[in-house]
């Protein structure tokens, strides 16, 4: 159960970071701009990121919108690629 909660938390953190910088991961998936594997990899990268608390703090301040994600964001390169085509 603990692992499920951890995955759920990082799923929502991944969604929140993407949304904060104007990227809709669900739309990107539906349009074929990312694969299910890419999506899962992004969540896994979030899970293994050493900046969990910094991310939560950043989202608390910037979750309503920001030009770009913080430099420490593990999924930053993917978000940059997706933002370029949106």
C-alpha positions as CSV (number, residue, x, y, z in Angstrom):
1,X,0.0,0.0,0.0
2,X,2.8,2.4,0.8
3,X,4.3,2.0,-2.7
4,X,0.9,2.7,-4.2
5,X,0.6,5.9,-2.2
6,X,4.1,7.0,-3.3
7,X,3.4,6.4,-7.0
8,X,0.1,8.3,-6.6
9,X,1.8,11.2,-5.0
10,X,4.4,11.4,-7.8
11,X,1.8,11.0,-10.5
12,X,0.1,14.1,-9.1
13,X,3.3,15.9,-8.7
14,X,4.2,15.2,-12.3
15,X,0.8,16.4,-13.4
16,X,1.0,19.5,-11.3
17,X,4.5,20.5,-12.5
18,X,3.4,20.0,-16.1
19,X,0.2,22.0,-15.6
20,X,2.0,24.8,-13.8
21,X,4.2,25.3,-17.0
22,X,1.3,25.0,-19.4
23,X,1.8,21.4,-20.5
24,X,-1.1,19.0,-20.6
25,X,0.3,15.5,-20.3
26,X,-3.0,13.8,-21.0
27,X,-3.4,15.7,-24.2
28,X,0.2,15.0,-25.2
29,X,-0.5,11.3,-24.6
30,X,-3.7,11.3,-26.6
31,X,-2.1,13.1,-29.5
32,X,0.8,10.7,-29.6
33,X,3.4,13.3,-28.6
34,X,4.5,11.1,-25.7
35,X,4.0,7.4,-25.3
36,X,2.6,5.5,-22.3
37,X,6.2,4.5,-21.6
38,X,7.4,8.1,-21.7
39,X,4.6,9.0,-19.3
40,X,5.5,6.2,-16.9
41,X,9.2,7.2,-17.2
42,X,8.4,10.7,-16.2
43,X,6.6,9.5,-13.1
44,X,9.5,7.2,-12.3
45,X,12.0,10.1,-12.7
46,X,9.8,12.1,-10.3
47,X,9.8,9.2,-7.8
48,X,13.6,9.0,-7.8
49,X,14.2,12.8,-7.7
50,X,16.2,14.0,-4.7
51,X,14.3,17.3,-4.6
52,X,10.8,16.0,-3.5
53,X,10.3,18.7,-0.8
54,X,11.7,21.5,-2.9
55,X,9.3,20.5,-5.7
56,X,6.3,20.6,-3.3
57,X,7.4,24.0,-2.0
58,X,7.8,25.3,-5.6
59,X,4.4,23.9,-6.6
60,X,2.8,25.6,-3.5
61,X,4.0,28.9,-4.8
62,X,3.9,28.5,-8.6
63,X,1.3,25.8,-9.1
64,X,-1.1,28.3,-10.6
65,X,1.3,29.1,-13.5
66,X,4.9,29.7,-14.3
67,X,6.9,30.3,-17.4
68,X,9.1,27.2,-16.8
69,X,9.8,24.6,-14.2
70,X,12.7,24.9,-11.7
71,X,16.1,23.9,-12.9
72,X,16.1,20.9,-10.5
73,X,13.0,19.3,-12.0
74,X,13.8,15.8,-13.1
75,X,11.2,15.9,-15.9
76,X,12.2,19.3,-17.1
77,X,13.7,18.2,-20.4
78,X,10.5,16.4,-21.3
79,X,8.4,19.4,-20.3
80,X,10.6,21.7,-22.4
81,X,10.1,19.5,-25.5
82,X,6.4,19.3,-25.0
83,X,6.1,23.1,-24.4
84,X,7.9,23.8,-27.7
85,X,5.1,22.1,-29.7
86,X,2.1,23.5,-27.8
